[in-house]
C-alpha cells in the first residue's frame, strides 16, 4: 500500500504541489530551511516510523541581470539523489513533500550544525543557517518537463553565482573520520609544482611515464621523498585503514554522476566545500590529496632509490592507480575552460559518468561548453533520446568533420535503435584512436584520408552519404580480449601467435607488427612511435615475470593496456594487419573517408548500403597511402 502520513501539527493528506513559475526561463526557486521541526508518523507495507522532520519553504526570484534583477545570497548543492524509492518526508510550505534519503540526510547535517549536536562547528560561520539553498530536486518541478528544460539552461548561472557550492558526499562517518587522517598529510599544497588539472584531459600512460618531465619539485628530491615517507607512515600506522577509507571515499557514487562535473567546474574552486558525514574539507584539499597519490604512484613505478616504495602492498598499488586516476579525470574536466561541447563529449564518454536519463549525458555538459549558445543543442526533456543524439551528431559533423564518426559503433547504436552513424553517448569507456590530448584543433596523429577539408557528407533523413575509398576486407579476426583481468604481456603473446599464424596463412611477411598493439603511438606529445620501441615489444613478449621491466617496456605496456583492452587484431585479404573493436567480423570492409583521420570498418547489407561497425587502425594506411593506391573514390550510403 502507499505510504500514509499522520501528524498532530499539519494535514498530511495534502501533498506539496508546485506553483508554476510565471517565467521559467528567467525565474529561480530557492529553499529556506527553518529551525523548527515537525513530528510526523508514517506506515506502509514495510515500515512504521515516527520522525521529527524539517520545515522548508520555497521562494521565487527573478534572475534576469539585464533587467537589473540580482540574485540573493545563496548556496548551491552538488550531490547524488540516491535511490529514488528510498524517500523520507519533509514539510514544504505546510505540506508533505518526499525527498530521497541522501538529500534528507544532508538537511539533517545542516540542521545539526546550527541547532543540534554540531552547533559549535565552524561550518556555521561559513554557511549561515539563514542563507538560502538551491537544490535541484526541490527547487525544480521535476514533473514539469517544460520547466525542467528551461531551468537546466540556467545551470551555468545558478552554480557560478552561488556564494558557495557544497559538495555533499553522504553520511559516511564510518570511514570519513579515517579518511581525514590521511587527507591532511596528502594535501601537500605548494610542495609539488605540477598542475593536477591540465587544460586538456591527459593520457594516463603519459601521466605515469613522463611525469618527471612535467613535475618540478620546489624542494630537492631527497626532501620530496621524505615528505612522501611521512605520508606512507600515516598509512601504515593505521594498518592501512586510513588508506582504505580514502579509497572508499573515491568509490562513492558522487564521482560517477554526470551533472557533478559542471557543478564543481562552475563553482569558485576556492570556495567549494566538501561535506561528508561530520567532516568538512575544502575542495582544493581533496584535489591535492589525489594529486599527491599520482606522484606516489609514479615514484613507486620509477624511483628506484625510494626504499619506501617496496613496502607498499601490491594490491594497494593497483587500487592507488585506479583511484588517483579517477579523481584526476574528474578534475581535468572540472577545471578546464573555454572548450566547445565537441571537446567535452569524448572525455565524458571515457570518464564513464552515469545519468538516470540518457539525454543528460549531453545536457549535463552544456553549461561547461563555450559554444553552448551557438551549438544548437537546447535541453528539451520532451525530445526522444534518439532525436537528441542525432542532433548532437549533426553538430559534431559540422564542427569536427569525420572525427564525429570515430566513436560510432554498431553494437552500441543498436541498443537504442540508432542509425549506425549516430553515436550512443550513453555508452562508456572507449577513447577513439585519435585522442586529442594536447590541442584538439591542431593535433592530428593520423591522416588516413588526406586533408580534413576534403571530408564531405550529405544527410538524408536517417541516411548519411560519404565519399571515400574501399581499402580491403577482413579475412580473419582474432578474439584475444581477456574474460577478466587484462594482462599486457599475455595479450601481446596472443597477438604474436596471431601474427605468426597470419604470416603462415598468407605466405607474406608482416613488417613492424609491434606498432599495431599500441596503434603506433606512445609519446607524450602523441607523435608516432619510433623504431626503438620495438625493443620494448620484444622485452614484454619474452618477460618472465621476475626481471624488472625497463622504462620503455613499462610505457609500452601502458599503451597496450589503453588499446588492447578494447581492441583485437585482424588481418585483411591482402595481408594487412590492424586493430578493431570486438564487434568486427570476417567479411567486413575497410573504408577510408576522404579527409578522415582513421579508417572505418563497414558492413554491407542486402540493399547495398553500409553500417559503421567501428573505427580501425590499419597498418600502412594511416597517413594517406590510400590516396595513391589503385582504389577509386566512390560514394556510399550509411544507415
N, C-alpha and C positions, 0 to 999 in steps of 0.2 A: 504494500500500500504506500501511497505518497506520504512524505513526512508531514506530521501535524505539529504546529507550534501553538503554545499557550503561554499567556503571561498576565499577571495582575496589573501591569503597567500600560500595555498597549493592546490594540485589537490586532491579533496575529492573523486574522483571516484576510487582512489586506496586504497584498504583496506590492512591493515598490513598482511603480510604473513611471517611466521616464516622460518628462515634459519635452516635447520635440524642440530642438533648437530652432530659433527663428531663422538663423543664417548659419547653417552647419559649416560653411566654408570660412567663416570669419568669427566664430564663437567657440569658446572652450569652457568646459565644466571643470571646477576644482572641488576637492574634497576637504572638509574640515572635520577633524577628529576631536570629539568632546571628551571631557574628563569623566562625566557621569556615565555609568554603565547600567544596562537594563537586564534584570533576571528573566530568562526565558526557559521554558521546558519544551522538550520535543520527544516524539517517539515515532518509530516506523517499524517495519518488519524485523529490523536487525538491532536497533538500539533504542534506548530510553535514557535521556540525559537532561540534566539541568545545567545551565551555563549563564554566567553574567556576561553579556555580550556588549559590543561597542555601539555607541551612538555617533552617527556621522551625518553630515548634511552636505548637500551639493549646491554650489553657487555657479552662475554662468556669467562670463565676462567676454567682452569683445576682444579681438586680437588683431585688429587692423591698424598697424603702426602708421600707415599712410594717412589714416583718418585721425591721427593723434591719440589713439587709444593705446595706452601702455598696459602691459600685463602686471598683475600684482606680484609680490614676492612669494615664490612657491618652490617646492622641491619635487623633483620627478623621480619615480621609482622604476628601477630596472630589475626584473625578476622573472622567474618562470611561473606559469599558472599552476602547474602540478596537475594531479588527477582531477579531471572535470567532474567526476562522480563523487569525489570526496569533498563535500561542501559543509560549511558552517554558516550560521546566520549572523547578520548584524542588523542594526536598526538604522535605516536611511530615511531621514525626514519623517520619522514616526512610523515607518512601515518596514516590513521584513524584506531583506534582500540577501540572497545567498551568494557567498564567495568561496573560492577554493581554500582549502586548509592552509596552504602556503601563504596566501595573502592574509588570511585571518591571523596567522602567527606573526606576520610582520607587524600588523596593527597592535598585536599584543606586546611586541618588543618596544614599539614606540610608546605605548601607554605605560608600560612598566618603567621606562626610563624617566618618566615625568611624575607619575603618581604612585608607582609601586616600588618593588624591591630595588630597582636600579635608579631611583630618582636622584642620587648623588652623582650619577655618571656624567662625565664631561661631554657626552653626546648631546645632553640637553642644552649646553651652551652653544653647540654648533647648529643643532636643529631645534629651534624654539617650538614648543608644543602648539602655539597659536598660529604657526605658519600653515599655509595651505599645502595640500599634496595633489599631485597629478598621478593617477593610477589608471592605466588603460581599461582594466576590467570593470571599473566603476564609472569613470568619467566619460566613457564612450558607451552608447547604447549598442551593444554587440549584436542585437537582433535587428537593428535598422541598418540594412546594407548600404543605403544611400548615405546616411550619416557616417557610417564607418569608413566608407570610401573617401569622403571629404575630410574626415578627421585625420586619416592616415597621411593625407597630403600635407598636413601641418606638423608632422613629427619633427621635422628639422627645426622649426621654430620652438616647439614645445621643449625639446631637450636642450637646445642651445641657449634658451632664455632662462632656464631653471637656475635658481641660486645655487643649488647643488643637485647632483644626481646620486641617489642612494642605491647601491648595488646590494640587493638582498639575496644571500645565498641559502637562506633557510635556517631552521632551528636545529643546528647540529653542534650543540655544546659538547657532545661526547668527544669529538675529535678536533673541534675548533680550538680548545684550550691547548691541546697537544701541538697542533699546528702552529699556534702562537709562539711556542718555544723555539721553533726553528725559523719562522718567517723573519723574526727580528735580526738574527745573525745573517740570514740570507740577503737581507736588504743592505747590500754593500754599496749604496749610492755614493758616487764620487770616486770609488776605487777603480772601476773599470771604465775607461773612456771609450765605450762602444755602445752605439745606439741599438737597444734591443728591438726597436720597432722601425726598421728601414722603410723608406718611402715606397718601396716596391716589395711584394712578397718574395722572399729569397728561397733558394733551394736549400733543403735540409742537408743535402750532400755538400753543397758549397759552404754552408754554415759550419759544418764539422771539419772539413778538410782544410779550409783556408781561413779559419777564424783568426789564426795568428797573423794573417796579412791585414786584417781589419781592426783587430783588437790591440790597442796600445795601452799598457798599464801605466798609470801615473806614478806608481811606485816600482821599485825594481822587482825582478822576477822572484827572488828569494822571499821578499816580504809578501808578495802576492800569494805564494804558496803557503806562507804562514797564516794568512787570513783564511784561506780555504781549509787549512788544517783545523782551525778553530771551529769552522762550520762542521767539519767531519766529526769533531769531538762532541759537538752538540747532538749530532745524530746518534753516535754510539753510546753516549751517556744515558740516553733514554731507551737503550736497547732497540734503537731504530723505530721506536713508537712514534716519535715526532715526525720522522721522515714518512712513515706510512700514513700519518694523519694528513700531511701535506699532499700526498698522492690522492688520498680520499677527497681532499678539497678540490683537486684538479679534475676529479672524476664526476663532480656534481653535474646534474643536467643543465645548469645555467650556461656552461661553456658551449653547449651544443645548440642553444636556441638561436634561431636566425636573427631575431629582432635585436638581441642584446648588443651586437656589434655596433650598429648605428647609435644605440642609446649611449654607449660609452664614448663612441667617437665624437658625438655631438656635444658631449659634456665638456666643461672646463676640466681638463685632466687633473689639475692640481686640486680641484675642489671635490672630485668624486670620492665617495666614501664606500667602503665595503663593510657590510654588516652581516655577521653570521653568528647566530645564537647571541651570546652576550659579548662577543668580540667585535671590535671596531678597528679597521685598518684604513689607511689612505690607499687609494687605488695604486698610486706610484709604488707603494711598499710591496704590493703583490706582484706588480710587473717586474720590479727589480729583483725580487726573490726568484722569479722564473728565469730571468736573465743570468743570474749567478749560477743556477743549475746548468744552463747551457755552457758556461765557462767550465764548470766542474766536469761535465760530460766530455768536453773537448780534451781537457787535460788528462782524464782517465785513459783516453784512447791514444794520446800523442805525447804526453810529457813523461818521458822515461825516468827523469830524475825525481819525480814526485813519488816518494815512497808510500805516502798515504793511499795512493790510488789502488795499490794491491790489496788494501784492507776492505775495499768496497765489495759487498756480496754481489755475485754475478747477476742474480735475479733482480736485484735492486738497480743495477746499472741499466738493464733493459727497461725497467719501469721509469727510471730517471730520464732516459732518452725520450720515451713516448710522452711523458707528462710535461717536460720542459718545452718540447716542440709544440705541444698542444696549445699552451698559453701563448707561445711566441707567434704561432699562426694567427691566433685571435687578435693579438695586439698589433701585428703587422698591418692588418686592415683597419683596425680601430683607430690607429694614429696616422694613417696616410691621408693626404689631402689632394684636392684638385685633380681627381681622377674621374673619367667618364664611367658610365654604367658598364660599358664594354670591358673595362679593366677589373671591375669588382666581380663580375659574374664568374670568370674562370677560377679565381681564388676562393670564392664562396662555394663553388662545386667541390673543390678539393678539401675545404675545411669540414665538409660533412655536417653542415648545420641542419638542424631539424625545425620543421614548422608543422603545425597542426593542419593548416590549409596550404595546399600545394602552390597557390598563387603567391603566397608570402615568401617563397624562395626568391621571388623577384621584387615584390613590393617592399620587403624589408631592406633592400639595398638602395632604393630610390633617393632617400634623404641624404645619402652619402655622395651620390653622383653629382659631379659638377655640371652635367648636361641634363639634369632632371627636368628643367623647364622646356627643353627642346627635343628630348629623345622621343617624344610621342607616346611614352608609356605612362598612363594615368591610372592610379588604383581604382578599380571598379569590381566590387565583390559580386556583382550580378553577372559578370562575364564567366564563361566556361574556362576551365584550365587550358584546354587545347587552344582556345582562341587567344588567351594571354600569351602562351608560349610561342604561338605562331607570330604574334605581333612583335615579340622580343627577337625572334629570328629574323624578321624583316629588318628590324633596327640594326642587328649585328651584320647582316648582309650589306646594308647601306654604309656602315661605319668601318667595318673590318674586312669586307670582301670575303674571299674564300676561307679565311680563318673561321668564319661563322659555321662552316660545315665540319671543321675538325673535331668538334665534340659530339657530332651526331653518331648514333649507334642504333642499329635496327632493333636489337633485343630490348633496348630501353624505350625506344619510341613506341614499340608495340604495346607496352604496358599501359599507355594512356591513349592508344589508338591514334597516334600522331603520324603525319607523313614522315618518312624516314629522314627527310632533310630538316626536320624541326627537332631541336634538342629537348630532351626531357630534363629540365633544370632541377627536378626533384631528386634525380639520381646523383650519387656522390662518389668521390674518392679517386677519380682518374683525371690526371692532367693530360692535356694534348701534348704532342711531341714538341711543338714549337712553343715552349713556355716562355712568356716574356718576363724575365726576372730583372732586367737592368733598365731598359727603356722600351716600353711597349710599342712606341711609334717608330723607333729606329732599329731595334734589334731584330735580325732575321737570321735564323740558324740555317734554314733550308730555303731553296728556291726552285723546287721541282718543276713548277710550271712557268718559270720565267718571271719577268717584271710583274708586280702586283697590279699595275694599272691595266694589264691585259685581261684581268678577270671580268667576265660579263655573265649576266644571268637574266632570266626572264621568268616571272611568276605568273601562272595562270591558274587561279583558284588553289587547288591542292597540289599542283604540279610545279616543278622547278626545271627550267631548261638551262643546260650548261654546255659550254663548248670546251673541248679538250681532246686528249689522245688516249686511245686504248694501248696499254703497255704490254700486258701479259696476262696469263691465267694461272691461278694457284693449282698446283697438281698434288701437293702434299702439305698437310698442316699438322704440326706436332702438338699434342696436348701434354705439355710438361708442367703445367701450373700445379703447385703443391695443394694437397687437400687440406692441410692445416698450416703449420708454421712455415714461413718462407726461409730457405737457406740458399744464399747466393752461390756457394760452391757446388751444391747439389744441382741447382738449376743449370749452372754452367757445364757440369759433367753431362747432364741430359742433352744440353744444347750441342756439345761436342759430338756426342754419339749420333745426334740427328744429322749434323753436318757430314760426318763420315758416311752415313747411310745415303745421304743425298748425292755425295760425290760418286759413290759406287753405282747408284742407280742411273745417274746421268752420264757417267763416264767423263765428267769435266772436272776442272779444278776450281774451287771457290776460294778466291783470294780475300784477304783481310776480313775473314769471318769474325774476328774479335771485335770489329766495330759494331756488329749487329746487336749483341745483348745490351749495349748502352746507347743504342740509337746514334752512335758516333758523336756523343757529346759528354764531356766530363769536366770541362774547365770552368773556373769561377766566372769568367767573362762570357761563358757559354759559346765559345768558339769550338770548332770541331776537334775531336781527339787527334793527337799526334801519334806517329808511328811507335814511339817508345811505350805507349800504353799497352801494346801487345804483350809486353813482358809481364805486366800485371795480370793479364788474362791467363797466361800460362802458369803463373805462380798460383793463382786461385784454383785452376783446374787440377793442379798437382798437389795442392795443400793437404797435409796430413792431419791438420787439426792441432798440432803441437807447436810447430815453429811459429814464432811471432811474424805476422804479415808485415810487409813493407808499407810505407806511407802511401805509395801509389796503388798497391793492391787493396788497401782499405778504401781508398777513393773509388776504385773500380767496383768494389763490392757494393758500395752505397749506390752507385749508378745502376748496377744490376738490380738492386732491390727496388729502385724507383720505377724501372721499366719492366723488369721481369715478373714482378708480382701481378701484373695485369696484362701481360702480352705473352704470346707464344710465337716461336719461329715458324716460317713457312718457306717452301721453295716453289718456284714457278716452272712452267713447262720449258722455258728457255734456260733454266738453271740459276736464276737469280734468287738470292736469299733475302728474307725480310722478316719484319715483326708485325703481328696483327693481333687484334683483340680476339678473345676466345670464341666469339660468335661467327668468325670467318670459317669457311669450309672449302673443300675441294670444288673447283669449278667457278669460284668467284673471280671476278675480273679486277685487275689492277688498272686504275684510271688516273690520269693527271689532268686536272682542270687548268686551263690557261690562267696564269697569274697566281696559282695556288702554291703554298709553301710545301705541302706534303701530298703524296698520292692518297687516293681513296680506294677502298675495296668496295666494289659494287656487285649486286646480284640481279641478274636479269629475270624478269617474269615472263609469263606466257604471252603477254601483249607486246613484248619487245621494249617495255620501259624498265627502269632500273630502280633499285633501292640502295641507299647508302648503308653498307654493313658497318663500316668504321674507317678511320684513317689508318695509314700504314707507313712504316719505314721500309723502303725498298733500296737495298744496297745498289750503288752505281746509278741511281735515278733520283737523287736528292738535290742536284744542282743544275737542273735544266737540260740534262742529257737527252730527254725525250724530244726536245725541240730540234735536235739534229739527227734524230733517228728516222726510220722509214715510215713511222706512223703518220697517218693523215688526220688532221683536225676535223672533228665532226661534232654535231650537236646531239645530245641525248636528253631524254625526259626522265626526271627523277620524281618518284611518287612516294 
